[in-house]
Amino acid sequence: MTATPVRIGLIGAGRIGASHAAVIARRVPEAQLVAVADPRAGVAAALAEPLGARGESSPEAVLAATDVDAVIIAASSTAHCELIVAAAEAGKHVFSEKPAGMTLDEIARGIAATSAAGVAFQVGFNRRFAADFRAAHDAIVDGRIGTVRQLRSLTRDPGPGPADPDSVPPWTIFTQTLIHDFDTLNWFNPGARAADVVVTAGSLTAPGHPTLLDHATVVIRYDNGAIATAEASFAAAYGYDVRGEVLGSSGMVTAGEGASTSMRLHDSEGRVAATAHGDVELMIDAYAGEFAEFATAVREGRAPSVTGEDAFAAFAIAQACIDSYRSGGRVEVSR
């Protein structure tokens, strides 16, 4: 007998919210999209109705709805904390896009609120649900590469860089982009905690800009002795690129290559691979996987495999990066 799908209300109908709505409605049988909320006139309905859901003009309407079991928060990051707390207080299970707050105190508030309400709380670290990253993680956990010694994770966004550098909030490269890499490195180094970081970053697409950081390299030392690097760029001409690598005492594992298919064209120009030009294109199966995990956790009454504590640990590295950039030195990671 097929289990009843978890009824989902989506908050936020922007770029990623629109993608999430379609994924939930079309690719996640464990869930049913019933409502979409967005304050912009007509936007929620235009997205929801073709997917068999209804549009609402406010998050409050979704949180008050009796036919909504859980919410997916895809609104602006600055609103994540308040929405997580409000959803928990309304008795709704919560999936929040990363980051789960804009400070460690905000993330701690979300953890406390969801714990007090007894609702599931999952954060959107999608690389954990990409098949190649999952296989790499499993190989590490199974001991196939021995003791973890050195790790690397990178994210490169497609295009020439920000069209309007002034529109990029300060510290975005750490709190919005590298946050994925920090979680990946933590996940690839199970049982260890990040001890300290040192950062080199700059504005290379808009030299001299007072706040934009569009390239960064972070070195992280873990308490088990492992050393990791995380790299980010906002200007990869060839496409969206996400990769990971772990060197162990008896082997190495890698994941990700940015290719959108396994097809390779060999012609007079050489060997060519088609690359993905956006996160939705490259990670579509991972998005479906994380929503399936969330819905399954809700149905089974258990904690999801990605928790608020994971969100806190990744953001603690991001905050240490900000402090390292400001000070120019090595900074301890908060616990």
N, C-alpha and C positions, 0 to 999 in steps of 0.2 A: 504494500500500500504506500502510495506517494505521500510524504509529509506535507502538511500545509505550508505554503511559502510564507516567509516573514514579510509583513507589510511595511514598506519603506516610504518614508517622506524625505525628499531631498531638499536641502536648503542651499540655495545659490545656483543660478542658471547661467553662469558665465561660461568661459571656454571649457574649463575642466568639469564644471557641473553639467554642462550639456553632454559631454562625452560620457560621464558617469551615468546619466539618466538613460542613455541609449544602451550602455553596457548592461545595466541592471535589467532593463525591460526585455532585452533580446538575447542575453548570453548567460544569465544567472537564474536557472530554474528554482533555486532555493529561495529566491526573493521575488516580491511583486512590487513594482513601483505604483504607488497609489496617489501621491501628491508631490508637487514641486512648488517651492516658495521662492519668490523673488520680488523685491519692492518696485522694480521697474514695470511700468504699466504694460500689461499684455505679454511680457516676456515669459513668465512662468507658464501661462496657458498655451502659448505658441510652441513651447518645448514639450509640455506634458500631454496635451490632447492627442497628438499623433501616436503617442506611445501608450494610449489607453489610460492615462492618469488625468488628474485635474490640476489646475493651476491655483495657487493661493498668492495673495499679495503680501503676506507677512510670515515670518517664522512662527509667530505666536499661534497662527491658525493651524499650522502643522502640528505644533506641540500640544495643542488642545484637542486634536482630532482623535476620536475613539477608534478609528480604523487604521491608525498608524502604530505599529509596534516599535519601530526603530527609526532613527534619523541618520542621514548621511550629510555631514556638514562640508559644503564646498564653497562657502562664502569667503570673503576677504579674511586673510590670516589674522588681522587685528580683531576680528569678531569671534574667533574660534573659542576662546576661553569662556566668554559670556554665554555663547550658544551651548557649549558642552554642559555648563552648570545648569542652564535653564532646561535643557533636555533631560538631564538626570533628575532634576526636581519635578519634572512632569512625568517621570516614570518611564521614559523612553530609553531604549538601548542606543548607544552612541558610537558612530564611526566618524572620526574627524580627519580631514585632510591634514597633512603636516604643514607647519608645526602645530602642535596642540595648544600653543600659546606663544606669546611674544617675549615672555620672561620665564625663568624657572619657577617663580612664585605663581604665575598664571597656570603653568602646567600642573604644579602641585595642587592648585585649587580644583582643577578638573579631575585629577585622580581622586582627591578626597570626596568630591561631590558624587562621582559615579560609584565609588566604593560605598558611601553612606546610603545611596539609593538602591544598591544591589543590582545594578544594571551592567551589562557588558560594555566595555570601552576598548575600542580598537583604533589605531592610528595608521594612516595610509602610507606605509613604507612598502611600496609596490615591488621593489627588487626581490624581496623575500618570496614572492610568488611567481617570478620569472623562472621558467624551467631550467635554464642554464645556471642561474645563481643558486636555485634550490639544489641542483645536483652537486654544485661545488661545495655548498654548505654541508650536504650529507656526506660527501667524501672526507671533509675535514673532521666531522663528528665521528665518523667511522674509523678514524685513525689512519687513513690511507696515505696521508702525506707526513705523518709523524707529528712532532711538536711544532706548533705554529711559531715562526720566527720573524717573518717579514711579510707585510701586507701592502696592497696598493688598491685604491679605488679612484675612479675618475668620472666626471660628468662634463660633457662639452655640449653646449646648446648650439643649434644651427644658426647660420646667418652671419652677417658682418658685425654684429654687436648691437647694443641698444640704439634705436632710432632717435630717442630722446633721453639722453643720460640723466637729465633732471628728474625724469619720472620714475627712476629706479630708487626705491627707498634705501637708505643707508644699511649696510650689513646684509643685503639680500643674498650675496654670494655665500654667506655662512648659514643664515637662518632659513633660506628657501631652497638653495641649490645643493650645497655641500651637506646639508642635513641628511640627505639620502645616503651619501657616502659614509658619513659618520655612523649611521645605523648599520650599514652594510659591513663596515669594519668591525663594529662591536659584535655583530652576528657571526662573522667569520672567525672571531677569536673567542669562542664560547668559554664562559667562566672567568674571563679577564675583565678588568676595568681600565678605562683610559686614565692615566695618571697625570700627564701634562702635555701641553702643545706649544709649538712655536710656529709662527705664520710669516710668510712673505706674500704680499699681494699688491696689486696696483691697477691703475686705469691705463690700459694699453690701446683701447679703441678710441678713447677721448683723453689723450694725455693732458695732465694738469687739472682735470675735473676735480672739484673739491670734495665730492662724496662718493663718486662711482668707483667701485672696485669690480673689475670685470675678469680678472685672472687672479688665481690664488693657488698657492701650494702650502699644505699644512703637514707638519710632521708630528705624529702622536706617539708617545711612549706609553706602553701598557704595563700594568703591575705584574704581569708574568714575564716581562723582559722583551716582549715582541715590539717591533718598531713598524709603524705604518705611515704611509703618505696618502693624502687625499688631494686631488687636483680638480680645479674647475676652470672653465673658460666659457664666456658668453659669446664667443665668436669662432665657431668651427665652420669653415666654408663648405665642408663636404657633407655635413648632416649632423643629426643627433647621435651622440656617442656616449655609451655607458659601458664601463668595463671594470672588472675586478681581478685580482691576482693574489694568491697566497703561497708563499714559499715555506715549506716545512723541513724538518730534519731528514726526511726520507723521500721527499717529492714536492711537486708543485701542482696547483690547480688554477685554471683561469676560467673566466666567464665573460661573455659579451664581446661583440666585435663591431656593433653598429650596422651590420648588414641586415637589410629587410627581408632577404630571401637567401637560400643557399646556392642560388644560381650564380655562376661566374661566366662572364663573357671573355673569350680569348680572341683578340683580333690584332690588327697591325699596330694598335696603340698600346697593346699589352693586356694584362689581366684586369678586368673591371668587375667590381661588386656594387650592386645597388644598395645605397644606404638610406636609412630612415631619416626623415626631416622633421620629426616631432615626437614628443613623448607618447602621445596617444597612439601614434602609428606603431612605434617600437614596442610599447608595453601593454597593448590592448589585452592580451591573454593574462598578463599579470594583474591588471585591474579586475578582470572577471574573477580571477582566483582569490583576490583579497576580499571581494564582496561575498563570494561563496563561503569563505572561511567565516566572515562576520555573521552571515545568516545562519550558518551551521552552529556556531557558538551560541547564538541566541536561542535556537531551537533546543540545543542540548543543555542549556543552563550552565555553561562553563565559561571560563575566561578565554578570549581569543588568543591566538598564538603571538600576536603583536600587541603589547600593552601600553598603558600610560607610562609605566616605568621605563619602557624602551624609549618612549618619546622624551622623557626627562633625561635619560642618559645621552641621547644624541644631541639634545639642545644644550646640555652641559658642555659638550665639546664646542658647539657653536659659540656659546658665551665666552668660553676660554679663548677662542680664536679672536673674538672682538677685543678682549682685554689684551691679548698678545700683540695684536696689530697696534693698539693704542700705546702700549708700553715699549714695544720693540723687543720684548724679551720672552722668555719661557714662562708659561702660566699654568698653575695647577688646575685640574678639572674638578669642579664641585661634585660632591656626592650627596 
